[in-house]
Amino acid sequence: MNQKTEVLSLSRPVYIVGGAAIVGPKEKKGPLGDDFDKALEHLGPAKDSWENSEIEMTVEAVTTALNKAKISAEDLDLFCGGDLLNQICAANFTARKLKTPFLGLYNACATMAEGLLVCAAMIGSGLFQRGAVSASSHNATSERQYRFPTELGVQRPMTAQWTVTGAGAMVLDVESKENCPYISGGVIGRVVDLGVKDPNAMGAAMAPAAFDTIQRYFTYNGAYQPDDFDLILTGDLGSHGHSILLELCKREGIATGPQFQDSGMWIYSNKQDVHAGGSGAGCSASVWSTHLLHEVRKGKYKRILLVGTGALLSPITIQQGNSIPSIAHAVVVETGEVKPC
């Protein structure tokens, strides 16, 4: 890893050898529905709670990704995971099932990107050979934790996003399998807070963090410019936050084009009444682990900058009048010939 700049370069590539996502019924009806591995028939609780439903989704996403990679849980050296539940319970209980060395992570909706960076760095440095990464969210568990129980039917402003019911997982390995993309580096995000206090406008809170990370990447990495990427995919700014990001880039002279896209704008259609789009730790995790991997393997994208964005709010801090600090981590995914670092 190159530690002389703010851009991380892995000393060897880390391959994404498997990916899977389990989603809810609303996500199945969206434009990416056919790419997901399985969808719940309804949001109703498995066993006795929505929280248990999210735990079961995460376990199934990880085990499905492992099966697709033809790797057993016993062969994993590391599992990195997180979610939006208090004390990241979905990841904790999944780790209990896997019995694998575990690093629990929390960066809200940026958790998948954080997990990919942490796991890839440890594998790329030679500490481990293979690992798994997961992130999840559930609309019913998240809404009652961060805002209001869905049963109340509270009206949502148009800047609000719909928390994705989904669990995504990826398996990383130092050895390549057929037609697998690889992680070559990235950027660790910094916490950015421009004073947004509205939890129903998280895209506005997260957009400056996404801009900060993108700007740092292209400032400190002279080898690439935005046009060198087939896709620069943020992890759930939604339409509101995405427009703010484009404006920030324009102001600072960063050229944007059709390669600038957002996972929260992909997962639902405009007809699904989700207002500004999708959000939640399971949003980017589900999109990246399935649809994006499928498109990469079909050759549509050869170089991607994944920018996971997270609003680091707490119900307590919001009630106390605090603003929303946010973060964004970037992960570089490539295909084809491995370039020397």
Secondary structure, 3 states (H helix, E strand, C coil): CCCCCCCEEEEEEEEEEEEEEEECHHHHCCCCHHHCCEECCCCCCECCEHHHHHHHHHHHHHHHHHHHHCCCHHHCCEEEEEECCHHHHHHHHHHHHHCCCEEECCCHHHHHHHHHHHHHHHHHCCCCCEEEEEEEECHHHHHHHHCCCHHHCCCCCCCCCEECCEEEEEEEECCCCCCCCEEEEEECCCCECCCCCCCCCHHHHHHHHHHHHHHHHHHHCCCCCHHHCCEEEEECCHHHHHHHHHHHHHHCCCCCCCCEEEHHHHCCCHHHCCCCCEECHHHHHHHHHHHHHHHHHCCCCCEEEEEEEEECCCHHHHHCCCCCCEEEEEEEEECCCCCCC
